[in-house]
Amino acid sequence: MAEYYNDFFGDFGGRYVAEILRSPLDELEKEFLKAMSGSDFKNEFNLMAREYTGRPTPLMFAKNATKALGGAEIYIKLEGLANTGAHKINNVIGQCLLARQMGKKRIIAETGAGQHGVAVAAVCARLGFECRIYMGEVDIRRQRPNLFWMELYGAEVVPVKSGSKTLKDAVNEALRDWASSFSHTHYLLGSSLGPSPYPDMVREFQSVIGKEVEDDIKSRNLNVEALIACVGGGSNSIGFFYPFLEKEKPRLIGVEAGGRGSAPGDHASRMGGLGKEGIVQGYKSLFLLDEEGQVQPTHSISAGLDYCGIGPQLASLGQRGRIEFTKALDREALDAVRFFAGHEGIIFALESAHAGAVAMKMAKDISKDKAIIVNMSGRGDKDLFILARELDRDNWIPFLKEEVAQYEE
Ligand SMILES: *Cc1c(COP(=O)(O)O)cnc(C)c1O
């Protein structure tokens, strides 16, 4: 079996799906391995990464933050400068090129907050795919601007009205579509989870982040103590960590959403002992489940970290101890957004700010000749409405009222 394809990672992973989905997953696996074995696919991927995404993304020395915190040098991988504002586009380009290789004409995807959906809609516009995005009705209400962007790119967005009307219901709806459309449709899953071969495929396409960082570490001769990334499903972290997984150093630190606290429903941390082994949406991993084995509600101020399960490879690497997991609270993420905006002139996405918050806590205890690298998986423009409500509420209420009044004139 090729090195790209693992199927199981320790106890986790696998392909637990209805009979009908076996053949499209087999086909996908075959095509993925074929794409990875030659140079044509990689050349196309690299070309799009360069001229459409804007790769390589910079590794920035955060000089002012380093000075203010008084310890290790802090470096920030500015993945948020990628087109559409986050790392999601790396995986989307990879899977869309694969879909074209397979002769598919149509792309379907789920989206939670809408970041993955926006990247899918954009790349489909560029490559000429018909595009349908499933999004929970509740999420549409919470993330209205992203619906607007997806539609502007020409995607059809289907509101999902079943279950809790959020991400997991959108995944179910997309799988239902795929079961009857796979002859001409590719299902573009957005994180490093789901049935195999998705975890391998998504990691492979996201590993461009880690490879660029590895080159920068060498060319600048950095003495790196730790890499820090936020963990929702796990795609930005596994891509960032990938080149270092088989080495002993640096420390690899995954940051989950601590939300409002550790009560059920108040957070999305699966690795701190709260997650239980289960099989959900086609793969085995650690999930937040209730007594009866049902998926528990989760909470995070950052929609991208607000998910019940974690990618199987990360769960396994956590159990083995290669990746250390910790969490940051909503409040700490907000503080980190403010800190890096004020000191460095960059706005972290709320997801990525969880990693920034942990860097702020760690830096002072690490000596000044060492470096820590934070992956800023996305930029915070998308969080305008949430940040305004949390940080500048009183000024925004009159502004929003005036906006509505103008609409109604
Ligand atoms: C979606 C998203 C995440 C979480 O997803 P992963 O698969 O864990 O990377 C993190 N950061 C940003 C900016 C996102 O849009």
The ligand as a MOL file (V3000), in Angstrom:
LIG
                    3D

  0  0  0     0  0            999 V3000
M  V30 BEGIN CTAB
M  V30 COUNTS 15 15 0 0 0
M  V30 BEGIN ATOM
M  V30 1 C -12.6730 25.3510 9.3990 0
M  V30 2 C -11.5950 26.0900 10.0930 0
M  V30 3 C -10.8450 25.5070 11.1400 0
M  V30 4 C -11.1290 24.1480 11.7180 0
M  V30 5 O -10.9910 23.0830 10.8460 0
M  V30 6 P -9.7520 22.0890 10.8510 0
M  V30 7 O -10.1780 21.0290 9.9000 0
M  V30 8 O -9.5320 21.5980 12.2330 0
M  V30 9 O -8.5650 22.8490 10.3720 0
M  V30 10 C -9.8130 26.2420 11.7030 0
M  V30 11 N -9.5270 27.4830 11.2850 0
M  V30 12 C -10.2300 28.0830 10.2940 0
M  V30 13 C -9.8660 29.4740 9.8970 0
M  V30 14 C -11.2780 27.4080 9.6610 0
M  V30 15 O -11.9750 28.0190 8.6860 0
M  V30 END ATOM
M  V30 BEGIN BOND
M  V30 1 1 1 2
M  V30 2 1 2 3
M  V30 3 2 2 14
M  V30 4 1 3 4
M  V30 5 2 3 10
M  V30 6 1 4 5
M  V30 7 1 5 6
M  V30 8 2 6 7
M  V30 9 1 6 8
M  V30 10 1 6 9
M  V30 11 1 10 11
M  V30 12 2 11 12
M  V30 13 1 12 13
M  V30 14 1 12 14
M  V30 15 1 14 15
M  V30 END BOND
M  V30 END CTAB
M  END
